């Protein structure tokens, strides 16, 4: 069961997929619509298409915020019948085009212990790379509404995209911002992540609604607080690396909890060592 879309601003709807708490955003214009992220499997994507049709009959353009399975493995189902354009950052496109077997394997390994049925489905999911790539910024006309795709720099992944809907004052953050749990650092760039969120914040006003990758939509104060935690984490990683401290010591003092912070510290050390 994928759920249904709820309108959060004029013509901007969010669906919260219950299994992994993933958000999908639907922007509806005059005769056209934009769907941000496509969920994890063919079955989820089929249900997502039905949920979108319940809101609008307009043809869809798709966006992937990054290459992780819960945000893009539905591409092949949603974008092939009928054919639809799919936008993503060039790094995300590279993963889906050049490394599909690796992506399926990583998804399977991540889910096999807690969600074995989902893991099995992920292992056999057909992947479809984006048809259009974004380097820094691309503006789209979605039925008379200007929607801008921004790459704010490396953060959660090398290929994060932020989707800005200025006339609704909404920013879709992907997993650069998380509400229902700590940020995920496994493929991250924790030393660069704070600047990526700072770039996202430059798109906002005091009234902006930010849609995180997982969890409830949040206000700008929430994003500023998370930016502060990410900046503190980056400082601790740099100081620990300079002082020769093991990553475990950094993690014990860092925000987001020791488990997530340990992954971040190891990734940050790899950045500083030039191996990330």
C-alpha positions in Angstrom: 0.0 0.0 0.0 1.7 3.2 -1.2 -0.7 5.8 0.3 -2.2 8.9 -1.2 -1.1 12.4 -2.0 -1.9 15.2 0.4 -1.8 18.9 -0.8 0.7 20.9 1.3 0.6 24.1 -0.8 -1.3 25.2 -3.9 -0.8 22.5 -6.5 2.0 20.8 -4.5 1.1 17.4 -3.1 3.2 14.9 -1.0 2.8 11.2 -0.7 4.5 9.4 2.2 5.2 5.8 1.5 4.8 3.9 4.7 7.3 1.1 4.4 10.4 3.3 4.4 8.8 6.6 5.2 9.8 8.0 1.8 8.3 11.2 0.5 7.2 11.7 -3.2 6.2 15.2 -4.3 3.8 15.9 -7.1 3.7 19.5 -8.6 0.6 20.1 -10.8 0.5 22.8 -13.4 -1.9 23.7 -16.3 -1.9 20.5 -18.4 1.4 19.2 -17.0 2.8 17.7 -13.8 6.1 16.9 -12.2 6.8 13.8 -10.0 9.8 14.0 -7.7 11.1 10.5 -7.0 9.7 7.1 -8.0 10.0 4.8 -5.0 11.6 1.4 -4.7 9.9 -1.3 -6.9 7.7 -1.9 -9.8 4.7 -2.6 -7.5 5.3 0.6 -5.5 5.7 2.6 -8.7 2.4 1.1 -10.1 0.6 2.2 -7.0 2.3 5.5 -7.1 1.1 6.1 -10.7 -2.5 5.4 -9.6 -2.1 7.8 -6.7 -0.9 10.5 -9.0 -3.7 9.9 -11.5 -6.2 10.3 -8.6 -4.8 13.9 -8.3 -4.3 14.8 -12.0 -4.6 13.3 -15.4 -1.8 15.5 -16.8 1.3 13.9 -18.3 4.2 13.5 -15.9 7.8 14.6 -16.0 10.0 12.7 -13.4 12.9 13.8 -11.3 15.2 11.6 -9.2 16.7 13.5 -6.2 19.6 10.9 -6.0 20.5 7.3 -6.9 19.4 5.4 -3.8 16.9 2.7 -4.5 14.0 4.2 -2.6 14.1 7.3 -4.7 14.6 5.9 -8.3 14.0 2.2 -8.7 10.5 3.0 -9.9 11.7 4.7 -13.0 11.3 1.8 -15.4 7.6 1.4 -14.4 6.7 5.1 -14.4 8.7 6.3 -17.4 8.3 3.6 -20.1 4.6 3.3 -20.8 4.1 5.9 -21.9 7.6 7.2 -22.3 8.3 10.1 -20.0 11.3 12.4 -19.4 13.4 11.7 -16.3 15.7 14.3 -14.9 18.6 13.7 -12.4 22.1 15.0 -11.7 24.7 13.6 -14.0 26.3 11.6 -11.1 23.0 10.0 -10.4 22.5 9.2 -14.1 26.0 7.6 -14.2 25.1 5.2 -11.3 21.9 4.1 -13.0 23.4 3.9 -16.5 26.7 2.3 -15.7 26.3 0.4 -12.4 22.8 -1.1 -12.2 23.9 -4.5 -11.0 25.9 -2.8 -8.2 22.9 -0.7 -7.2 20.6 -3.7 -7.0 23.2 -5.6 -4.9 23.6 -2.7 -2.5 19.9 -2.3 -2.2 19.5 -6.1 -1.5 22.2 -6.1 1.1 20.7 -3.1 2.8 17.2 -4.5 3.1 17.7 -8.3 3.3 17.8 -8.6 7.1 14.9 -6.3 8.0 12.8 -6.5 4.9 13.6 -9.8 3.1 10.6 -9.6 0.7 11.5 -6.1 -0.3 15.1 -7.1 -0.7 14.2 -10.0 -3.1 12.1 -7.6 -5.2 14.8 -5.0 -5.3 17.3 -7.6 -6.6 15.2 -8.2 -9.7 13.9 -4.7 -10.3 14.6 -3.3 -13.8 16.5 0.0 -13.6 16.0 2.9 -16.0 18.6 5.7 -16.2 17.5 9.3 -16.5 16.9 10.8 -20.0 18.0 14.3 -19.0 20.9 15.3 -16.8 21.5 18.4 -14.6 25.0 19.8 -14.0 24.3 22.8 -11.8 20.8 24.1 -12.5 17.9 23.4 -14.9 14.6 25.3 -15.0 11.5 23.5 -16.1 8.1 24.8 -17.2 5.5 22.6 -15.6 2.2 23.8 -17.1 3.1 27.4 -16.6 4.8 27.0 -13.3 8.6 27.5 -13.1 10.3 24.7 -11.2 14.1 24.8 -10.8 16.3 21.8 -10.3 19.4 22.7 -8.3 22.6 20.7 -7.5 23.8 22.3 -4.3 27.0 20.3 -4.2 28.0 17.0 -2.6 26.2 16.1 0.6 24.1 12.9 1.1 25.6 11.7 -2.3 27.6 13.2 -5.1 24.5 13.8 -7.1 21.8 15.3 -4.9 19.2 17.5 -6.6 17.0 20.0 -4.8 13.6 20.9 -6.4 12.4 24.5 -5.9 8.8 25.5 -6.6 9.0 29.3 -6.1 5.4 30.2 -6.7 4.4 27.8 -3.9 7.4 28.5 -1.7 8.3 24.8 -1.5 11.7 23.2 -1.6 12.0 19.4 -2.0 15.3 18.5 -0.4 15.6 14.7 -1.0 17.8 13.1 1.7 19.9 16.3 2.2 17.3 16.9 5.0 15.9 14.2 7.1 13.0 14.4 9.7 12.1 10.9 10.7 15.6 9.8 11.6 19.2 10.8 11.4 20.8 11.6 8.0 22.3 8.6 6.2 26.0 9.0 5.7 27.0 5.7 3.9 27.8 7.4 0.6 28.0 10.9 1.9 30.5 13.8 1.9 30.0 15.0 5.5 32.6 17.8 5.2 30.7 19.2 2.2 27.2 18.5 3.3 26.8 21.7 5.5 27.5 23.9 2.4 25.0 21.9 0.4 22.3 22.6 3.0 23.4 26.2 3.1 22.9 26.4 -0.6 19.4 24.9 -0.1 18.6 27.5 2.6 19.5 30.3 0.2 16.4 29.2 -1.8 14.1 29.7 1.1 12.0 32.5 2.7 10.8 32.5 6.3 7.6 30.8 5.2 9.1 28.1 3.0 7.9 24.5 3.5 10.8 22.0 3.0 9.9 18.4 2.0 12.6 16.1 3.4 13.5 12.7 1.9 11.8 10.9 4.8 9.4 12.2 7.4 7.1 15.2 7.9 7.5 18.4 5.9 9.4 20.9 8.0 10.0 24.6 8.3 13.1 26.6 7.7 14.0 26.7 11.5 14.2 22.9 11.4 16.6 23.0 8.4 18.7 25.6 10.0 19.0 23.5 13.1 20.0 20.4 11.1 22.5 22.5 9.2 24.1 23.5 12.5 24.4 19.9 13.5 26.0 19.0 10.2 28.4 21.9 10.6 29.3 20.8 14.1 29.9 17.2 12.9 32.1 18.4 10.1 34.2 20.5 12.6 34.6 17.5 14.9 35.7 15.3 12.0 38.3 17.8 10.9 39.6 18.3 14.5 39.7 14.6 15.1 41.6 13.8 11.9 44.1 16.6 12.6 44.6 15.3 16.2 44.9 11.7 15.1 41.8 10.6 17.0 40.1 7.4 16.0 36.7 7.8 14.3 35.1 6.2 17.3 36.1 9.0 19.5 34.7 11.6 17.1 31.4 9.6 16.9 31.1 9.6 20.7 31.0 13.4 20.8 29.1 14.0 17.5 25.4 14.8 16.7 23.0 12.3 15.3 23.9 9.4 17.6 27.0 7.3 17.7 26.0 4.8 15.0 25.3 7.4 12.3 28.1 9.6 13.4 30.6 6.8 13.2 29.7 6.2 9.5 30.0 10.0 9.0 33.4 10.2 10.7 34.8 7.3 8.6 33.5 9.0 5.5 34.9 12.3 6.5 38.3 10.8 7.3 38.2 9.3 3.8 37.5 12.7 2.3 40.5 14.2 4.1 42.7 11.3 3.1 41.6 11.7 -0.5 40.0 8.2 -0.8 36.3 9.2 -0.8 
